[in-house]
Amino acid sequence: MNRTYLFVFVFMLSTACTHSVHNYHVSDSRIHLVKQRPKTVEAVGEQFVIMGFVTQTDYVNQAFSDLQATCPRGRISHIHTRYSTSHGFLSWTNKVKMKAFCVQ
Amino acid sequence: MVSSCAQLGSVSTTSIPPQRDQKVSSEAYRFIFLLLNFNNKYVDSITQDLANQCPEGRVEGILTKDERIMYFPLIAHAVRVSAEGYCVPFRTKKRVRR
């Protein structure tokens, strides 16, 4: 029974079993959802961190650039930005997900 | 002392315009000693700084990041708020000949 508990404990520590949403933001909306019929675009930026040793947050800027690349000559509006962390064993993955509407 | 650990506090963005030729950016930085921070006025300069970089237009598509930096636990910390966007020129009014 002790080995079973130990196995379950180690298994839980080795996988991303918990997630935490730190921040959810919705931008302004500069498009008419019915008349303009926009398409949905999305971009995700991730950063794997071990023991907190990371010196920059460039994954956010990368996600922002990737979002713009999905709609190069259009207006991107109604942007939902979610910043969350998936926890692992002595490490975690920071994620920024941006989902928006694009009107070309 | 040069290296540090950076963590994202919050992130937000406004609508991104189709015109993305002119990029503008600004940031505010505050070093915090012994976790003592007596005001947050350092952030106020960002808005005016962005406006100064775009005198003939409107700043849109602004990505705002709030970063927390740790140089040494409990002793040396910092906060950096950065904003980058695009300057969209005002449209000139077309003259209508009558």
N, CA and C atoms of all chains as a GROMACS GRO file, in nm:
protein
  606
    1MET      N    1   0.083  -0.120   0.000
    1MET     CA    2   0.000   0.000   0.000
    1MET      C    3   0.087   0.126   0.000
    2ASN      N    4   0.198   0.124   0.078
    2ASN     CA    5   0.288   0.240   0.080
    2ASN      C    6   0.350   0.262  -0.055
    3ARG      N    7   0.386   0.151  -0.124
    3ARG     CA    8   0.446   0.166  -0.258
    3ARG      C    9   0.343   0.225  -0.355
    4THR      N   10   0.217   0.187  -0.337
    4THR     CA   11   0.112   0.240  -0.425
    4THR      C   12   0.099   0.391  -0.407
    5TYR      N   13   0.095   0.433  -0.282
    5TYR     CA   14   0.086   0.578  -0.256
    5TYR      C   15   0.208   0.651  -0.311
    6LEU      N   16   0.326   0.588  -0.294
    6LEU     CA   17   0.448   0.650  -0.342
    6LEU      C   18   0.446   0.661  -0.494
    7PHE      N   19   0.397   0.559  -0.561
    7PHE     CA   20   0.389   0.560  -0.707
    7PHE      C   21   0.293   0.669  -0.755
    8VAL      N   22   0.178   0.678  -0.691
    8VAL     CA   23   0.080   0.779  -0.730
    8VAL      C   24   0.137   0.920  -0.707
    9PHE      N   25   0.207   0.936  -0.596
    9PHE     CA   26   0.266   1.067  -0.564
    9PHE      C   27   0.371   1.107  -0.667
   10VAL      N   28   0.460   1.016  -0.702
   10VAL     CA   29   0.565   1.046  -0.800
   10VAL      C   30   0.503   1.070  -0.937
   11PHE      N   31   0.400   0.994  -0.970
   11PHE     CA   32   0.334   1.011  -1.100
   11PHE      C   33   0.270   1.150  -1.109
   12MET      N   34   0.208   1.192  -1.001
   12MET     CA   35   0.143   1.323  -1.002
   12MET      C   36   0.246   1.434  -1.013
   13LEU      N   37   0.360   1.416  -0.949
   13LEU     CA   38   0.463   1.519  -0.956
   13LEU      C   39   0.526   1.528  -1.094
   14SER      N   40   0.527   1.417  -1.166
   14SER     CA   41   0.596   1.415  -1.296
   14SER      C   42   0.508   1.463  -1.410
   15THR      N   43   0.381   1.484  -1.388
   15THR     CA   44   0.293   1.530  -1.495
   15THR      C   45   0.233   1.665  -1.458
   16ALA      N   46   0.184   1.735  -1.562
   16ALA     CA   47   0.121   1.864  -1.536
   16ALA      C   48  -0.021   1.841  -1.490
   17CYS      N   49  -0.036   1.816  -1.363
   17CYS     CA   50  -0.169   1.780  -1.314
   17CYS      C   51  -0.248   1.899  -1.265
   18THR      N   52  -0.184   2.012  -1.248
   18THR     CA   53  -0.258   2.130  -1.205
   18THR      C   54  -0.228   2.245  -1.301
   19HIS      N   55  -0.328   2.329  -1.314
   19HIS     CA   56  -0.315   2.444  -1.403
   19HIS      C   57  -0.372   2.566  -1.332
   20SER      N   58  -0.317   2.679  -1.362
   20SER     CA   59  -0.360   2.801  -1.296
   20SER      C   60  -0.374   2.912  -1.398
   21VAL      N   61  -0.489   2.974  -1.400
   21VAL     CA   62  -0.510   3.089  -1.487
   21VAL      C   63  -0.481   3.214  -1.406
   22HIS      N   64  -0.384   3.292  -1.451
   22HIS     CA   65  -0.347   3.413  -1.376
   22HIS      C   66  -0.424   3.536  -1.423
   23ASN      N   67  -0.452   3.539  -1.552
   23ASN     CA   68  -0.501   3.664  -1.608
   23ASN      C   69  -0.581   3.634  -1.734
   24TYR      N   70  -0.699   3.693  -1.743
   24TYR     CA   71  -0.780   3.678  -1.866
   24TYR      C   72  -0.828   3.817  -1.904
   25HIS      N   73  -0.796   3.857  -2.027
   25HIS     CA   74  -0.828   3.993  -2.069
   25HIS      C   75  -0.901   3.990  -2.204
   26VAL      N   76  -1.002   4.075  -2.217
   26VAL     CA   77  -1.074   4.088  -2.344
   26VAL      C   78  -1.054   4.230  -2.393
   27SER      N   79  -1.011   4.242  -2.517
   27SER     CA   80  -0.983   4.375  -2.570
   27SER      C   81  -1.112   4.442  -2.618
   28ASP      N   82  -1.096   4.564  -2.669
   28ASP     CA   83  -1.210   4.634  -2.728
   28ASP      C   84  -1.248   4.567  -2.860
   29SER      N   85  -1.369   4.596  -2.905
   29SER     CA   86  -1.417   4.536  -3.029
   29SER      C   87  -1.442   4.647  -3.131
   30ARG      N   88  -1.364   4.643  -3.241
   30ARG     CA   89  -1.376   4.747  -3.343
   30ARG      C   90  -1.439   4.694  -3.470
   31ILE      N   91  -1.506   4.579  -3.463
   31ILE     CA   92  -1.567   4.522  -3.582
   31ILE      C   93  -1.710   4.485  -3.551
   32HIS      N   94  -1.791   4.474  -3.658
   32HIS     CA   95  -1.930   4.434  -3.641
   32HIS      C   96  -1.936   4.284  -3.667
   33LEU      N   97  -1.970   4.207  -3.564
   33LEU     CA   98  -1.961   4.062  -3.574
   33LEU      C   99  -2.058   4.003  -3.677
   34VAL      N  100  -2.172   4.069  -3.698
   34VAL     CA  101  -2.270   4.011  -3.789
   34VAL      C  102  -2.246   4.059  -3.933
   35LYS      N  103  -2.226   4.190  -3.949
   35LYS     CA  104  -2.214   4.246  -4.084
   35LYS      C  105  -2.083   4.205  -4.150
   36GLN      N  106  -1.973   4.209  -4.073
   36GLN     CA  107  -1.843   4.186  -4.133
   36GLN      C  108  -1.803   4.040  -4.135
   37ARG      N  109  -1.868   3.956  -4.058
   37ARG     CA  110  -1.843   3.812  -4.057
   37ARG      C  111  -1.694   3.779  -4.049
   38PRO      N  112  -1.634   3.806  -3.938
   38PRO     CA  113  -1.490   3.784  -3.927
   38PRO      C  114  -1.455   3.636  -3.913
   39LYS      N  115  -1.330   3.604  -3.937
   39LYS     CA  116  -1.281   3.469  -3.912
   39LYS      C  117  -1.206   3.467  -3.780
   40THR      N  118  -1.204   3.350  -3.718
   40THR     CA  119  -1.136   3.337  -3.588
   40THR      C  120  -0.989   3.304  -3.610
   41VAL      N  121  -0.904   3.376  -3.542
   41VAL     CA  122  -0.760   3.349  -3.548
   41VAL      C  123  -0.708   3.327  -3.407
   42GLU      N  124  -0.598   3.256  -3.400
   42GLU     CA  125  -0.548   3.217  -3.269
   42GLU      C  126  -0.396   3.206  -3.272
   43ALA      N  127  -0.334   3.234  -3.159
   43ALA     CA  128  -0.189   3.216  -3.146
   43ALA      C  129  -0.158   3.179  -3.002
   44VAL      N  130  -0.057   3.093  -2.985
   44VAL     CA  131  -0.018   3.046  -2.852
   44VAL      C  132   0.132   3.064  -2.835
   45GLY      N  133   0.171   3.114  -2.718
   45GLY     CA  134   0.312   3.124  -2.683
   45GLY      C  135   0.337   3.047  -2.556
   46GLU      N  136   0.445   2.968  -2.553
   46GLU     CA  137   0.474   2.886  -2.435
   46GLU      C  138   0.618   2.904  -2.392
   47GLN      N  139   0.640   2.884  -2.263
   47GLN     CA  140   0.774   2.892  -2.207
   47GLN      C  141   0.788   2.786  -2.098
   48PHE      N  142   0.881   2.694  -2.118
   48PHE     CA  143   0.906   2.590  -2.018
   48PHE      C  144   1.008   2.642  -1.918
   49VAL      N  145   0.975   2.632  -1.792
   49VAL     CA  146   1.060   2.689  -1.687
   49VAL      C  147   1.097   2.581  -1.587
   50ILE      N  148   1.223   2.572  -1.554
   50ILE     CA  149   1.270   2.478  -1.451
   50ILE      C  150   1.314   2.558  -1.329
   51MET      N  151   1.248   2.533  -1.219
   51MET     CA  152   1.282   2.595  -1.090
   51MET      C  153   1.281   2.747  -1.096
   52GLY      N  154   1.209   2.804  -1.190
   52GLY     CA  155   1.198   2.949  -1.197
   52GLY      C  156   1.313   3.019  -1.262
   53PHE      N  157   1.408   2.944  -1.320
   53PHE     CA  158   1.524   3.008  -1.381
   53PHE      C  159   1.493   3.047  -1.525
   54VAL      N  160   1.443   3.165  -1.542
   54VAL     CA  161   1.416   3.220  -1.675
   54VAL      C  162   1.433   3.370  -1.666
   55THR      N  163   1.491   3.429  -1.768
   55THR     CA  164   1.528   3.571  -1.760
   55THR      C  165   1.446   3.662  -1.850
   56GLN      N  166   1.352   3.605  -1.925
   56GLN     CA  167   1.276   3.691  -2.014
   56GLN      C  168   1.134   3.635  -2.034
   57THR      N  169   1.049   3.718  -2.090
   57THR     CA  170   0.911   3.678  -2.119
   57THR      C  171   0.880   3.702  -2.267
   58ASP      N  172   0.975   3.670  -2.351
   58ASP     CA  173   0.960   3.696  -2.495
   58ASP      C  174   0.853   3.609  -2.560
   59TYR      N  175   0.810   3.503  -2.494
   59TYR     CA  176   0.709   3.416  -2.553
   59TYR      C  177   0.577   3.493  -2.573
   60VAL      N  178   0.557   3.597  -2.493
   60VAL     CA  179   0.436   3.679  -2.509
   60VAL      C  180   0.443   3.759  -2.638
   61ASN      N  181   0.559   3.820  -2.661
   61ASN     CA  182   0.578   3.897  -2.784
   61ASN      C  183   0.570   3.806  -2.907
   62GLN      N  184   0.619   3.685  -2.893
   62GLN     CA  185   0.613   3.589  -3.004
   62GLN      C  186   0.469   3.553  -3.036
   63ALA      N  187   0.388   3.531  -2.932
   63ALA     CA  188   0.247   3.500  -2.954
   63ALA      C  189   0.176   3.618  -3.020
   64PHE      N  190   0.212   3.738  -2.978
   64PHE     CA  191   0.152   3.859  -3.036
   64PHE      C  192   0.189   3.871  -3.184
   65SER      N  193   0.315   3.844  -3.217
   65SER     CA  194   0.359   3.848  -3.357
   65SER      C  195   0.292   3.739  -3.439
   66ASP      N  196   0.280   3.620  -3.381
   66ASP     CA  197   0.214   3.510  -3.452
   66ASP      C  198   0.067   3.542  -3.479
   67LEU      N  199   0.003   3.609  -3.384
   67LEU     CA  200  -0.137   3.646  -3.403
   67LEU      C  201  -0.150   3.744  -3.519
   68GLN      N  202  -0.059   3.836  -3.526
   68GLN     CA  203  -0.063   3.934  -3.637
   68GLN      C  204  -0.036   3.867  -3.769
   69ALA      N  205   0.045   3.763  -3.770
   69ALA     CA  206   0.077   3.692  -3.895
   69ALA      C  207  -0.043   3.617  -3.949
   70THR      N  208  -0.137   3.583  -3.862
   70THR     CA  209  -0.256   3.512  -3.910
   70THR      C  210  -0.353   3.605  -3.981
   71CYS      N  211  -0.334   3.733  -3.966
   71CYS     CA  212  -0.424   3.832  -4.028
   71CYS      C  213  -0.339   3.949  -4.075
   72PRO      N  214  -0.260   3.930  -4.180
   72PRO     CA  215  -0.156   4.026  -4.216
   72PRO      C  216  -0.208   4.162  -4.262
   73ARG      N  217  -0.320   4.165  -4.334
   73ARG     CA  218  -0.366   4.294  -4.385
   73ARG      C  219  -0.504   4.330  -4.333
   74GLY      N  220  -0.542   4.271  -4.221
   74GLY     CA  221  -0.675   4.296  -4.168
   74GLY      C  222  -0.670   4.355  -4.030
   75ARG      N  223  -0.786   4.382  -3.978
   75ARG     CA  224  -0.798   4.432  -3.841
   75ARG      C  225  -0.827   4.314  -3.747
   76ILE      N  226  -0.750   4.307  -3.641
   76ILE     CA  227  -0.769   4.201  -3.542
   76ILE      C  228  -0.834   4.264  -3.419
   77SER      N  229  -0.950   4.214  -3.386
   77SER     CA  230  -1.024   4.277  -3.277
   77SER      C  231  -1.085   4.171  -3.188
   78HIS      N  232  -1.147   4.215  -3.079
   78HIS     CA  233  -1.212   4.124  -2.985
   78HIS      C  234  -1.112   4.017  -2.939
   79ILE      N  235  -0.995   4.062  -2.898
   79ILE     CA  236  -0.887   3.971  -2.863
   79ILE      C  237  -0.904   3.921  -2.719
   80HIS      N  238  -0.914   3.789  -2.706
   80HIS     CA  239  -0.918   3.726  -2.573
   80HIS      C  240  -0.777   3.678  -2.542
   81THR      N  241  -0.720   3.726  -2.432
   81THR     CA  242  -0.585   3.688  -2.393
   81THR      C  243  -0.590   3.613  -2.261
   82ARG      N  244  -0.538   3.492  -2.262
   82ARG     CA  245  -0.536   3.411  -2.140
   82ARG      C  246  -0.392   3.377  -2.104
   83TYR      N  247  -0.354   3.409  -1.982
   83TYR     CA  248  -0.220   3.378  -1.932
   83TYR      C  249  -0.236   3.273  -1.823
   84SER      N  250  -0.177   3.156  -1.843
   84SER     CA  251  -0.192   3.047  -1.747
   84SER      C  252  -0.061   2.973  -1.730
   85THR      N  253  -0.057   2.888  -1.627
   85THR     CA  254   0.061   2.807  -1.599
   85THR      C  255   0.019   2.664  -1.575
   86SER      N  256   0.088   2.571  -1.640
   86SER     CA  257   0.066   2.429  -1.616
   86SER      C  258   0.182   2.377  -1.533
   87HIS      N  259   0.151   2.319  -1.418
   87HIS     CA  260   0.255   2.281  -1.322
   87HIS      C  261   0.302   2.139  -1.342
   88GLY      N  262   0.432   2.119  -1.329
   88GLY     CA  263   0.491   1.986  -1.336
   88GLY      C  264   0.581   1.961  -1.217
   89PHE      N  265   0.674   1.870  -1.231
   89PHE     CA  266   0.766   1.836  -1.122
   89PHE      C  267   0.883   1.934  -1.121
   90LEU      N  268   0.886   2.021  -1.026
   90LEU     CA  269   0.991   2.124  -1.012
   90LEU      C  270   1.004   2.208  -1.139
   91SER      N  271   0.900   2.210  -1.217
   91SER     CA  272   0.901   2.287  -1.340
   91SER      C  273   0.758   2.323  -1.376
   92TRP      N  274   0.746   2.418  -1.468
   92TRP     CA  275   0.612   2.453  -1.514
   92TRP      C  276   0.621   2.513  -1.653
   93THR      N  277   0.507   2.524  -1.717
   93THR     CA  278   0.501   2.582  -1.851
   93THR      C  279   0.408   2.701  -1.849
   94ASN      N  280   0.463   2.816  -1.879
   94ASN     CA  281   0.381   2.937  -1.890
   94ASN      C  282   0.321   2.944  -2.031
   95LYS      N  283   0.192   2.973  -2.038
   95LYS     CA  284   0.125   2.977  -2.168
   95LYS      C  285   0.047   3.107  -2.182
   96VAL      N  286   0.058   3.165  -2.299
   96VAL     CA  287  -0.025   3.280  -2.334
   96VAL      C  288  -0.101   3.242  -2.461
   97LYS      N  289  -0.232   3.245  -2.451
   97LYS     CA  290  -0.316   3.210  -2.565
   97LYS      C  291  -0.397   3.333  -2.606
   98MET      N  292  -0.387   3.369  -2.732
   98MET     CA  293  -0.461   3.484  -2.784
   98MET      C  294  -0.556   3.436  -2.892
   99LYS      N  295  -0.683   3.467  -2.872
   99LYS     CA  296  -0.785   3.427  -2.969
   99LYS      C  297  -0.862   3.552  -3.007
  100ALA      N  298  -0.882   3.572  -3.138
  100ALA     CA  299  -0.942   3.698  -3.180
  100ALA      C  300  -1.021   3.680  -3.308
  101PHE      N  301  -1.084   3.789  -3.350
  101PHE     CA  302  -1.153   3.791  -3.479
  101PHE      C  303  -1.072   3.875  -3.577
  102CYS      N  304  -1.070   3.831  -3.702
  102CYS     CA  305  -0.993   3.899  -3.805
  102CYS      C  306  -1.086   3.938  -3.918
  103VAL      N  307  -1.076   4.064  -3.960
  103VAL     CA  308  -1.154   4.112  -4.074
  103VAL      C  309  -1.057   4.164  -4.178
  104GLN      N  310  -1.051   4.102  -4.294
  104GLN     CA  311  -0.956   4.142  -4.399
  104GLN      C  312  -1.013   4.254  -4.486
  105MET      N  313   2.490   3.930  -1.008
  105MET     CA  314   2.392   4.039  -0.994
  105MET      C  315   2.333   4.077  -1.129
  106VAL      N  316   2.404   4.047  -1.239
  106VAL     CA  317   2.353   4.085  -1.370
  106VAL      C  318   2.236   3.998  -1.408
  107SER      N  319   2.240   3.869  -1.373
  107SER     CA  320   2.131   3.781  -1.413
  107SER      C  321   2.013   3.800  -1.320
  108SER      N  322   1.895   3.758  -1.370
  108SER     CA  323   1.774   3.777  -1.292
  108SER      C  324   1.672   3.674  -1.336
  109CYS      N  325   1.568   3.660  -1.255
  109CYS     CA  326   1.456   3.574  -1.290
  109CYS      C  327   1.336   3.662  -1.321
  110ALA      N  328   1.280   3.645  -1.438
  110ALA     CA  329   1.168   3.727  -1.481
  110ALA      C  330   1.041   3.645  -1.484
  111GLN      N  331   0.934   3.706  -1.441
  111GLN     CA  332   0.804   3.639  -1.439
  111GLN      C  333   0.698   3.735  -1.490
  112LEU      N  334   0.607   3.684  -1.568
  112LEU     CA  335   0.501   3.769  -1.621
  112LEU      C  336   0.392   3.786  -1.516
  113GLY      N  337   0.354   3.913  -1.492
  113GLY     CA  338   0.248   3.940  -1.397
  113GLY      C  339   0.113   3.943  -1.465
  114SER      N  340   0.104   4.022  -1.570
  114SER     CA  341  -0.020   4.030  -1.645
  114SER      C  342   0.010   4.073  -1.788
  115VAL      N  343  -0.084   4.046  -1.877
  115VAL     CA  344  -0.068   4.084  -2.017
  115VAL      C  345  -0.204   4.124  -2.073
  116SER      N  346  -0.205   4.224  -2.158
  116SER     CA  347  -0.330   4.267  -2.221
  116SER      C  348  -0.298   4.329  -2.355
  117THR      N  349  -0.397   4.334  -2.441
  117THR     CA  350  -0.377   4.392  -2.573
  117THR      C  351  -0.505   4.458  -2.622
  118THR      N  352  -0.488   4.557  -2.708
  118THR     CA  353  -0.604   4.623  -2.769
  118THR      C  354  -0.612   4.580  -2.916
  119SER      N  355  -0.719   4.622  -2.981
  119SER     CA  356  -0.739   4.583  -3.121
  119SER      C  357  -0.620   4.623  -3.207
  120ILE      N  358  -0.583   4.534  -3.297
  120ILE     CA  359  -0.465   4.555  -3.382
  120ILE      C  360  -0.510   4.609  -3.518
  121PRO      N  361  -0.455   4.721  -3.561
  121PRO     CA  362  -0.501   4.782  -3.686
  121PRO      C  363  -0.439   4.713  -3.808
  122PRO      N  364  -0.493   4.736  -3.928
  122PRO     CA  365  -0.431   4.680  -4.048
  122PRO      C  366  -0.300   4.751  -4.084
  123GLN      N  367  -0.290   4.880  -4.047
  123GLN     CA  368  -0.166   4.953  -4.075
  123GLN      C  369  -0.067   4.929  -3.962
  124ARG      N  370   0.041   4.858  -3.995
  124ARG     CA  371   0.141   4.823  -3.892
  124ARG      C  372   0.280   4.863  -3.937
  125ASP      N  373   0.290   4.983  -3.994
  125ASP     CA  374   0.419   5.027  -4.045
  125ASP      C  375   0.506   5.086  -3.936
  126GLN      N  376   0.446   5.168  -3.854
  126GLN     CA  377   0.524   5.243  -3.757
  126GLN      C  378   0.501   5.188  -3.616
  127LYS      N  379   0.607   5.132  -3.560
  127LYS     CA  380   0.598   5.073  -3.427
  127LYS      C  381   0.641   5.176  -3.323
  128VAL      N  382   0.570   5.180  -3.212
  128VAL     CA  383   0.608   5.267  -3.101
  128VAL      C  384   0.611   5.182  -2.974
  129SER      N  385   0.698   5.219  -2.883
  129SER     CA  386   0.707   5.140  -2.760
  129SER      C  387   0.755   5.228  -2.646
  130SER      N  388   0.722   5.184  -2.526
  130SER     CA  389   0.765   5.255  -2.406
  130SER      C  390   0.767   5.157  -2.291
  131GLU      N  391   0.850   5.187  -2.193
  131GLU     CA  392   0.849   5.102  -2.076
  131GLU      C  393   0.883   5.182  -1.951
  132ALA      N  394   0.836   5.132  -1.839
  132ALA     CA  395   0.866   5.193  -1.710
  132ALA      C  396   0.927   5.086  -1.621
  133TYR      N  397   1.032   5.125  -1.551
  133TYR     CA  398   1.108   5.029  -1.470
  133TYR      C  399   1.125   5.085  -1.330
  134ARG      N  400   1.104   5.000  -1.232
  134ARG     CA  401   1.122   5.042  -1.092
  134ARG      C  402   1.201   4.935  -1.018
  135PHE      N  403   1.315   4.973  -0.964
  135PHE     CA  404   1.394   4.882  -0.881
  135PHE      C  405   1.340   4.888  -0.740
  136ILE      N  406   1.319   4.772  -0.681
  136ILE     CA  407   1.260   4.765  -0.548
  136ILE      C  408   1.358   4.699  -0.452
  137PHE      N  409   1.393   4.773  -0.349
  137PHE     CA  410   1.490   4.723  -0.252
  137PHE      C  411   1.417   4.679  -0.125
  138LEU      N  412   1.447   4.562  -0.080
  138LEU     CA  413   1.385   4.504   0.040
  138LEU      C  414   1.232   4.500   0.030
  139LEU      N  415   1.181   4.484  -0.092
  139LEU     CA  416   1.037   4.474  -0.119
  139LEU      C  417   0.960   4.599  -0.078
  140LEU      N  418   1.029   4.710  -0.065
  140LEU     CA  419   0.964   4.835  -0.026
  140LEU      C  420   0.938   4.921  -0.150
  141ASN      N  421   0.813   4.940  -0.184
  141ASN     CA  422   0.774   5.025  -0.297
  141ASN      C  423   0.668   5.121  -0.248
  142PHE      N  424   0.697   5.250  -0.251
  142PHE     CA  425   0.610   5.346  -0.184
  142PHE      C  426   0.505   5.409  -0.276
  143ASN      N  427   0.520   5.394  -0.407
  143ASN     CA  428   0.417   5.443  -0.497
  143ASN      C  429   0.431   5.376  -0.632
  144ASN      N  430   0.329   5.390  -0.717
  144ASN     CA  431   0.331   5.331  -0.850
  144ASN      C  432   0.326   5.438  -0.959
  145LYS      N  433   0.377   5.554  -0.929
  145LYS     CA  434   0.370   5.665  -1.025
  145LYS      C  435   0.459   5.644  -1.145
  146TYR      N  436   0.555   5.554  -1.136
  146TYR     CA  437   0.646   5.532  -1.247
  146TYR      C  438   0.573   5.481  -1.372
  147VAL      N  439   0.453   5.427  -1.354
  147VAL     CA  440   0.378   5.373  -1.467
  147VAL      C  441   0.312   5.485  -1.548
  148ASP      N  442   0.289   5.598  -1.486
  148ASP     CA  443   0.213   5.705  -1.550
  148ASP      C  444   0.280   5.762  -1.674
  149SER      N  445   0.410   5.746  -1.683
  149SER     CA  446   0.482   5.807  -1.796
  149SER      C  447   0.460   5.732  -1.927
  150ILE      N  448   0.414   5.609  -1.921
  150ILE     CA  449   0.405   5.526  -2.041
  150ILE      C  450   0.306   5.585  -2.142
  151THR      N  451   0.190   5.623  -2.094
  151THR     CA  452   0.086   5.674  -2.185
  151THR      C  453   0.134   5.797  -2.261
  152GLN      N  454   0.193   5.892  -2.188
  152GLN     CA  455   0.240   6.015  -2.252
  152GLN      C  456   0.356   5.986  -2.346
  153ASP      N  457   0.441   5.893  -2.308
  153ASP     CA  458   0.556   5.860  -2.393
  153ASP      C  459   0.509   5.800  -2.525
  154LEU      N  460   0.410   5.715  -2.521
  154LEU     CA  461   0.355   5.658  -2.644
  154LEU      C  462   0.291   5.768  -2.730
  155ALA      N  463   0.218   5.858  -2.666
  155ALA     CA  464   0.152   5.966  -2.740
  155ALA      C  465   0.255   6.058  -2.805
  156ASN      N  466   0.366   6.081  -2.736
  156ASN     CA  467   0.471   6.168  -2.791
  156ASN      C  468   0.537   6.107  -2.915
  157GLN      N  469   0.539   5.976  -2.921
  157GLN     CA  470   0.600   5.909  -3.037
  157GLN      C  471   0.505   5.906  -3.157
  158CYS      N  472   0.380   5.944  -3.135
  158CYS     CA  473   0.281   5.939  -3.242
  158CYS      C  474   0.199   6.067  -3.241
  159PRO      N  475   0.263   6.181  -3.270
  159PRO     CA  476   0.193   6.309  -3.258
  159PRO      C  477   0.088   6.332  -3.366
  160GLU      N  478   0.106   6.269  -3.483
  160GLU     CA  479   0.013   6.290  -3.595
  160GLU      C  480  -0.078   6.169  -3.616
  161GLY      N  481  -0.099   6.091  -3.513
  161GLY     CA  482  -0.183   5.974  -3.532
  161GLY      C  483  -0.236   5.919  -3.400
  162ARG      N  484  -0.281   5.798  -3.408
  162ARG     CA  485  -0.342   5.732  -3.294
  162ARG      C  486  -0.268   5.601  -3.269
  163VAL      N  487  -0.239   5.571  -3.143
  163VAL     CA  488  -0.166   5.448  -3.110
  163VAL      C  489  -0.267   5.335  -3.090
  164GLU      N  490  -0.251   5.230  -3.170
  164GLU     CA  491  -0.342   5.116  -3.160
  164GLU      C  492  -0.262   4.986  -3.150
  165GLY      N  493  -0.330   4.877  -3.126
  165GLY     CA  494  -0.264   4.747  -3.118
  165GLY      C  495  -0.160   4.741  -3.009
  166ILE      N  496  -0.196   4.789  -2.891
  166ILE     CA  497  -0.100   4.802  -2.782
  166ILE      C  498  -0.094   4.673  -2.702
  167LEU      N  499   0.027   4.616  -2.694
  167LEU     CA  500   0.051   4.499  -2.608
  167LEU      C  501   0.116   4.550  -2.479
  168THR      N  502   0.052   4.527  -2.367
  168THR     CA  503   0.103   4.574  -2.238
  168THR      C  504   0.143   4.455  -2.153
  169LYS      N  505   0.267   4.457  -2.105
  169LYS     CA  506   0.317   4.347  -2.020
  169LYS      C  507   0.361   4.402  -1.886
  170ASP      N  508   0.330   4.328  -1.781
  170ASP     CA  509   0.376   4.363  -1.647
  170ASP      C  510   0.469   4.249  -1.603
  171GLU      N  511   0.598   4.280  -1.592
  171GLU     CA  512   0.696   4.176  -1.556
  171GLU      C  513   0.751   4.199  -1.417
  172ARG      N  514   0.768   4.090  -1.345
  172ARG     CA  515   0.828   4.096  -1.212
  172ARG      C  516   0.965   4.029  -1.219
  173ILE      N  517   1.066   4.101  -1.177
  173ILE     CA  518   1.204   4.054  -1.189
  173ILE      C  519   1.264   4.037  -1.051
  174MET      N  520   1.332   3.925  -1.032
  174MET     CA  521   1.398   3.901  -0.904
  174MET      C  522   1.548   3.888  -0.928
  175TYR      N  523   1.624   3.978  -0.867
  175TYR     CA  524   1.770   3.971  -0.875
  175TYR      C  525   1.824   3.889  -0.758
  176PHE      N  526   1.771   3.914  -0.638
  176PHE     CA  527   1.810   3.838  -0.521
  176PHE      C  528   1.690   3.832  -0.428
  177PRO      N  529   1.652   3.712  -0.382
  177PRO     CA  530   1.529   3.700  -0.302
  177PRO      C  531   1.525   3.795  -0.183
  178LEU      N  532   1.412   3.861  -0.169
  178LEU     CA  533   1.380   3.951  -0.058
  178LEU      C  534   1.461   4.081  -0.060
  179ILE      N  535   1.569   4.086  -0.130
  179ILE     CA  536   1.655   4.205  -0.123
  179ILE      C  537   1.644   4.292  -0.248
  180ALA      N  538   1.659   4.232  -0.363
  180ALA     CA  539   1.661   4.309  -0.487
  180ALA      C  540   1.557   4.256  -0.585
  181HIS      N  541   1.457   4.336  -0.610
  181HIS     CA  542   1.352   4.302  -0.706
  181HIS      C  543   1.330   4.420  -0.799
  182ALA      N  544   1.251   4.399  -0.901
  182ALA     CA  545   1.218   4.508  -0.993
  182ALA      C  546   1.085   4.477  -1.061
  183VAL      N  547   1.022   4.583  -1.109
  183VAL     CA  548   0.899   4.569  -1.187
  183VAL      C  549   0.919   4.645  -1.318
  184ARG      N  550   0.884   4.581  -1.426
  184ARG     CA  551   0.896   4.648  -1.556
  184ARG      C  552   0.761   4.639  -1.628
  185VAL      N  553   0.705   4.753  -1.662
  185VAL     CA  554   0.580   4.758  -1.738
  185VAL      C  555   0.615   4.810  -1.877
  186SER      N  556   0.585   4.731  -1.977
  186SER     CA  557   0.620   4.771  -2.114
  186SER      C  558   0.494   4.774  -2.200
  187ALA      N  559   0.493   4.867  -2.292
  187ALA     CA  560   0.380   4.879  -2.385
  187ALA      C  561   0.434   4.906  -2.524
  188GLU      N  562   0.390   4.827  -2.619
  188GLU     CA  563   0.430   4.850  -2.758
  188GLU      C  564   0.307   4.844  -2.847
  189GLY      N  565   0.305   4.934  -2.945
  189GLY     CA  566   0.190   4.939  -3.033
  189GLY      C  567   0.227   4.994  -3.169
  190TYR      N  568   0.127   5.034  -3.243
  190TYR     CA  569   0.147   5.088  -3.377
  190TYR      C  570   0.085   5.226  -3.388
  191CYS      N  571   0.156   5.314  -3.458
  191CYS     CA  572   0.106   5.450  -3.478
  191CYS      C  573   0.030   5.453  -3.610
  192VAL      N  574  -0.098   5.484  -3.602
  192VAL     CA  575  -0.182   5.490  -3.721
  192VAL      C  576  -0.210   5.638  -3.749
  193PRO      N  577  -0.162   5.689  -3.862
  193PRO     CA  578  -0.180   5.832  -3.889
  193PRO      C  579  -0.327   5.868  -3.903
  194PHE      N  580  -0.357   5.991  -3.861
  194PHE     CA  581  -0.493   6.039  -3.879
  194PHE      C  582  -0.521   6.053  -4.028
  195ARG      N  583  -0.643   6.024  -4.067
  195ARG     CA  584  -0.679   6.038  -4.208
  195ARG      C  585  -0.696   6.185  -4.237
  196THR      N  586  -0.637   6.231  -4.349
  196THR     CA  587  -0.655   6.370  -4.388
  196THR      C  588  -0.791   6.382  -4.454
  197LYS      N  589  -0.859   6.494  -4.425
  197LYS     CA  590  -0.995   6.513  -4.477
  197LYS      C  591  -0.988   6.545  -4.625
  198LYS      N  592  -1.068   6.478  -4.704
  198LYS     CA  593  -1.070   6.503  -4.847
  198LYS      C  594  -1.152   6.628  -4.876
  199ARG      N  595  -1.094   6.713  -4.960
  199ARG     CA  596  -1.166   6.836  -4.996
  199ARG      C  597  -1.267   6.803  -5.105
  200VAL      N  598  -1.392   6.848  -5.085
  200VAL     CA  599  -1.499   6.825  -5.182
  200VAL      C  600  -1.517   6.951  -5.265
  201ARG      N  601  -1.494   6.941  -5.394
  201ARG     CA  602  -1.509   7.057  -5.483
  201ARG      C  603  -1.654   7.071  -5.522
  202ARG      N  604  -1.705   7.193  -5.506
  202ARG     CA  605  -1.846   7.215  -5.541
  202ARG      C  606  -1.856   7.309  -5.661
   0.00000   0.00000   0.00000
